[in-house]
């Protein structure tokens, strides 16, 4: 696995704790995903006073490392230690299994329009695929494991993050990628392996989480603007709220931290024992989900209140993903379990 260290922290969360209420407050003028994609479906009001329905996905077990929804919410892509990518429908039906020829698929990310997706592999390459599973291109040049791949909000650029301590920015704006995508720029990090990246919503900056626990804010022109400090251990996952103003980070010290996009620390949660490994904002921006090495998925509001605790995994939860309207959460773990959690409608609180 890509585990680097283990730091246990205590927390005072009772198993199965639930706070009754609604998970979404207000509306958005424009739907934006936590990774910066514009989405067609608007967030819905869902209940958190009743447990979500859990669906176990009928796919071959793997040491799962990543999960993501397509922008239209129709496809869930899952990768893992075997190098396979599983494409699953939102209702749980298995659609297709792709062989990447890599030893491990560490991250999968859909483009903003959903026509393509990219996989970050342990064989030092990123692969671009069509939605129906045809491989378009391989992006070569890194000299270490690829941990992440993230698209700019307009879909024109792709950032790949690696154990070689660099971020590479590629031009993927061309319709046909059969000949490869031009390398635009290479950013040289100072915090060890670069494990996670996300573009800001204006597409002008890039945030990166590092092995040494720091978070770097870059300009896409290659200028390092600021370094956030606070985590004790690697930063494995980042998510930006739809407003573009709040960043969530998940770290090996077991904490999930909320920051302003300019680096002011807003809140620290002792979220998971042994490490917080994944975090994602609900498209409403009012709640977010985290997964950890304790095998638990937790739903929080932006004030730090635990809303729900979802159990069923017996291994580290490396990936969590909301669908575009926030009614479904996908989670995957290294024990080979992959779940879809369907939240009840607000009317079910009555």
Secondary structure by P-SEA (a helix, b strand, c coil): ccccbbbbbbbbcccccccccccccccccccccccbbbbcccbbbbbcccccbbbbbcccccccccccccccccbbbbbccccbbbbbccccccccccccccccccccccccccccccccccccbbbbbcccccccccccccccccccccccccccbbbbbccccbbbbbcccccccccbbbbcbbbbbcccccccccccccccbbbbbccccbbbbbcccccccccccccccccccccccccccbbbbbccccbbbbbccccccccccccccccccbbbbcccccbbbbbccccbbbbbcccccccccccccccccccccccccccbbbbbccccbbbbbbbbcccccc
